[in-house]
Amino acid sequence: MRRLATFLTATALLAGIPATAQGTPTRIVHASGQIVPIPAAIPHEEGDMVDRRIVLDLRWIAARFPIYVTDGYSGPLPGGGRVGCRGCHVRHSDHYNGLAVDIVPLRWSDRCDRNWRGITRLARWAEPLSNRPRPPFRWVGYNGDAGHGCGDHLHLSWEHAAAPQFQLAEWVEVFPVRGQRIARHPQPSTPPAGVTPPAGPQGGSEPGPAPPEGPQGGISTARSGGVSARGD
């Protein structure tokens, strides 16, 4: 058994896949959600925010792949104001729940060149087989998906309880990464030249499987701790 595990780890390394994530079980987080700023350890466009329950996953990804997040949560904020790209995402996109990100290379290029190799490797790890994303991802938008792909952007959505737009899901599926070393790719002082949020409509969730039903069935209206993303 130990020899088999060693062989699988070696195979994963040769394939360019993070061995620490191989076979790691995911977990369901029922803790209260909250829309928070993306930490500086994760290269991102200024002002981008996500549900705090996926931050550790994003930090883990940013430590291993040369990513730059161009959009996370898109919508109104408690107390007024809004963040995110306007009109860039389809109706019911996971961006409206803070559980999706759009990603481009840390070294931006609008061509599918070597700068995109790390993003392509991330996409293949997140979705080893077409339309069969690796848990905890709900939908992976890349090559073969309209409005996505090498030279454009990679979309990652996390599995979660069904929730209306601009409200927080009751639960989110993540992979356990607490305690792992992070921040191998420092936050740039300025965005990569030429990077803008992807023009829409795109970055949505409609090509993937339908969101799972909440405990009561259908679309969940629970606000996971009493605060919706919209604050109403």
C-alpha positions as CSV (number, residue, x, y, z in Angstrom):
1,M,0.0,0.0,0.0
2,R,2.9,2.4,0.9
3,R,4.5,1.6,-2.5
4,L,1.3,2.4,-4.3
5,A,0.9,5.7,-2.5
6,T,4.5,6.6,-3.3
7,F,3.9,5.7,-7.0
8,L,0.7,7.8,-7.1
9,T,2.5,10.8,-5.6
10,A,5.4,10.5,-8.0
11,T,2.9,10.2,-10.9
12,A,1.1,13.3,-9.7
13,L,4.3,15.3,-9.5
14,L,5.3,14.3,-13.0
15,A,1.9,15.3,-14.3
16,G,2.3,18.8,-12.6
17,I,-0.5,18.2,-10.2
18,P,-0.1,19.2,-6.5
19,A,0.4,15.9,-4.7
20,T,-0.9,17.3,-1.4
21,A,-4.3,17.6,-2.9
22,Q,-4.5,14.0,-4.3
23,G,-7.2,12.1,-2.6
24,T,-7.8,14.7,0.0
25,P,-11.4,14.5,1.2
26,T,-13.4,17.7,1.1
27,R,-15.6,19.0,3.9
28,I,-18.8,20.9,4.2
29,V,-18.5,24.3,6.0
30,H,-21.7,25.3,7.8
31,A,-20.1,28.3,9.5
32,S,-21.6,31.7,8.8
33,G,-20.6,33.2,5.5
34,Q,-19.5,36.7,5.0
35,I,-18.3,38.7,1.9
36,V,-14.7,39.8,2.7
37,P,-11.8,41.4,0.8
38,I,-9.5,38.9,-0.9
39,P,-6.2,38.9,1.1
40,A,-3.0,40.4,-0.3
41,A,-1.4,36.9,-0.4
42,I,-3.8,36.2,-3.3
43,P,-2.9,38.4,-6.3
44,H,-6.1,40.1,-7.3
45,E,-7.7,43.2,-8.7
46,E,-8.1,45.9,-6.1
47,G,-11.4,45.7,-4.3
48,D,-12.3,42.1,-5.2
49,M,-14.2,40.2,-2.5
50,V,-15.4,36.6,-1.9
51,D,-17.2,34.5,0.7
52,R,-14.7,34.1,3.5
53,R,-15.3,30.3,3.5
54,I,-13.3,29.9,0.2
55,V,-10.4,32.1,1.2
56,L,-8.2,29.3,2.5
57,D,-8.8,27.3,-0.8
58,L,-7.8,30.4,-2.8
59,R,-4.7,31.0,-0.7
60,W,-3.7,27.3,-1.3
61,I,-4.3,27.7,-5.0
62,A,-2.3,31.0,-5.2
63,A,0.6,29.4,-3.4
64,R,0.9,26.8,-6.2
65,F,-0.3,28.4,-9.4
66,P,0.6,31.9,-10.9
67,I,-2.9,33.3,-10.7
68,Y,-4.4,36.7,-10.7
69,V,-8.1,37.1,-9.7
70,T,-10.0,39.6,-11.9
71,D,-13.4,39.2,-10.3
72,G,-15.0,37.5,-7.2
73,Y,-18.2,38.5,-5.6
74,S,-20.3,40.8,-7.8
75,G,-23.2,42.7,-6.3
76,P,-24.4,45.0,-3.5
77,L,-22.9,45.2,-0.1
78,P,-24.4,45.6,3.3
79,G,-24.6,49.3,4.2
80,G,-24.6,50.4,0.5
81,G,-22.3,50.3,-2.4
82,R,-21.3,47.4,-4.6
83,V,-18.3,45.5,-5.8
84,G,-17.4,43.4,-8.8
85,C,-17.9,43.5,-12.5
86,R,-21.2,44.9,-13.7
87,G,-23.0,43.0,-16.4
88,C,-20.2,40.4,-16.8
89,H,-22.0,37.4,-15.4
90,V,-25.1,35.4,-16.4
91,R,-28.2,35.3,-14.2
92,H,-27.8,33.2,-11.1
93,S,-24.0,33.1,-11.5
94,D,-22.1,31.9,-8.5
95,H,-20.3,35.2,-8.5
96,Y,-23.5,36.7,-7.1
97,N,-23.1,34.5,-4.0
98,G,-19.3,35.2,-3.6
99,L,-18.5,31.6,-4.4
100,A,-16.8,32.0,-7.8
101,V,-13.7,33.6,-9.2
102,D,-12.4,34.6,-12.6
103,I,-8.7,33.9,-13.0
104,V,-6.0,35.0,-15.5
105,P,-2.2,34.5,-15.4
106,L,0.0,36.6,-13.0
107,R,1.9,37.5,-16.2
108,W,-1.0,38.7,-18.4
109,S,-1.2,37.8,-22.1
110,D,-4.3,38.0,-24.3
111,R,-2.8,35.1,-26.4
112,C,-2.8,31.5,-25.4
113,D,1.0,31.4,-24.8
114,R,3.4,30.1,-22.2
115,N,2.1,32.6,-19.7
116,W,-1.1,30.6,-19.5
117,R,0.6,27.2,-18.8
118,G,0.1,27.5,-15.1
119,I,-3.6,28.4,-15.5
120,T,-4.1,25.5,-17.9
121,R,-2.5,23.2,-15.4
122,L,-4.8,24.5,-12.7
123,A,-7.8,24.0,-15.0
124,R,-6.8,20.4,-15.7
125,W,-6.3,19.7,-12.0
126,A,-9.7,21.3,-11.2
127,E,-11.5,19.3,-14.0
128,P,-9.5,16.2,-14.9
129,L,-12.3,15.0,-17.2
130,S,-14.7,17.1,-19.3
131,N,-17.7,18.2,-17.3
132,R,-16.5,16.2,-14.2
133,P,-14.9,18.8,-11.9
134,R,-12.9,17.7,-9.0
135,P,-14.6,18.3,-5.6
136,P,-15.1,20.9,-4.2
137,F,-15.6,22.6,-7.5
138,R,-19.1,22.9,-8.9
139,W,-18.2,24.2,-12.4
140,V,-14.9,24.9,-14.1
141,G,-15.1,27.2,-17.2
142,Y,-12.1,27.0,-19.5
143,N,-11.3,25.6,-23.0
144,G,-14.4,24.4,-24.7
145,D,-16.7,26.6,-22.7
146,A,-18.1,29.7,-24.5
147,G,-16.4,32.9,-23.3
148,H,-13.7,31.1,-21.3
149,G,-10.4,29.5,-22.0
150,C,-6.7,30.0,-22.6
151,G,-6.2,33.6,-23.6
152,D,-9.4,34.7,-21.9
153,H,-10.0,33.5,-18.4
154,L,-10.6,30.5,-16.1
155,H,-13.7,30.4,-14.0
156,L,-13.9,28.3,-10.8
157,S,-17.1,27.8,-8.8
158,W,-17.3,26.1,-5.4
159,E,-20.1,23.6,-4.6
160,H,-22.7,25.1,-2.2
161,A,-26.2,25.0,-1.0
162,A,-28.7,26.6,-3.4
163,A,-29.2,30.3,-2.6
164,P,-30.9,33.3,-4.3
165,Q,-28.7,35.9,-6.0
166,F,-26.9,38.2,-3.5
167,Q,-27.5,35.9,-0.5
168,L,-25.0,33.7,1.3
169,A,-25.3,29.9,0.9
170,E,-26.1,27.8,4.0
171,W,-23.0,25.7,3.4
172,V,-20.0,25.5,1.1
173,E,-17.8,22.6,0.2
174,V,-14.1,23.2,0.5
175,F,-10.9,21.1,0.7
176,P,-9.0,21.2,4.0
177,V,-5.9,23.2,3.6
178,R,-5.5,24.8,7.1
179,G,-1.9,25.0,8.2
180,Q,-0.3,24.7,4.8
181,R,2.4,27.2,3.7
182,I,1.2,29.9,1.4
183,A,2.1,33.1,-0.5
184,R,4.8,31.8,-2.9
185,H,3.5,34.4,-5.4
186,P,3.6,37.9,-3.9
187,Q,0.8,40.4,-4.6
188,P,2.0,42.8,-7.3
189,S,2.0,46.5,-6.5
190,T,0.0,47.2,-9.7
191,P,-2.3,44.9,-11.8
192,P,-0.6,43.2,-14.7
193,A,-0.7,45.4,-17.8
194,G,-3.8,44.9,-19.9
195,V,-5.8,42.9,-17.3
196,T,-9.5,43.8,-17.2
197,P,-12.5,41.9,-15.9
198,P,-13.7,39.5,-18.7
199,A,-16.4,41.1,-20.8
200,G,-19.7,39.3,-20.4
201,P,-22.0,37.7,-20.2
202,Q,-19.8,34.9,-19.0
203,G,-18.3,33.4,-15.8
204,G,-21.7,31.9,-14.9
205,S,-22.8,28.6,-13.6
206,E,-25.4,27.5,-16.1
207,P,-23.1,24.9,-18.0
208,G,-22.5,23.0,-14.8
209,P,-24.8,20.7,-12.7
210,A,-27.7,22.3,-10.9
211,P,-27.0,23.5,-7.4
212,P,-27.8,21.0,-4.7
213,E,-31.0,21.4,-2.8
214,G,-30.9,22.9,0.7
215,P,-32.1,21.0,3.8
216,Q,-35.7,22.1,3.1
217,G,-35.5,21.4,-0.7
218,G,-35.5,23.9,-3.5
219,I,-33.8,27.2,-3.3
220,S,-32.6,28.0,0.1
221,T,-33.4,31.4,1.6
222,A,-31.4,30.9,4.8
223,R,-28.7,33.5,5.3
224,S,-26.1,31.5,7.1
225,G,-25.7,33.6,10.2
226,G,-28.2,36.2,9.6
227,V,-26.4,38.4,7.0
228,S,-27.1,38.3,3.3
229,A,-24.6,39.6,0.8
230,R,-27.1,42.4,0.1
231,G,-27.8,43.0,3.7
232,D,-31.5,42.9,3.5
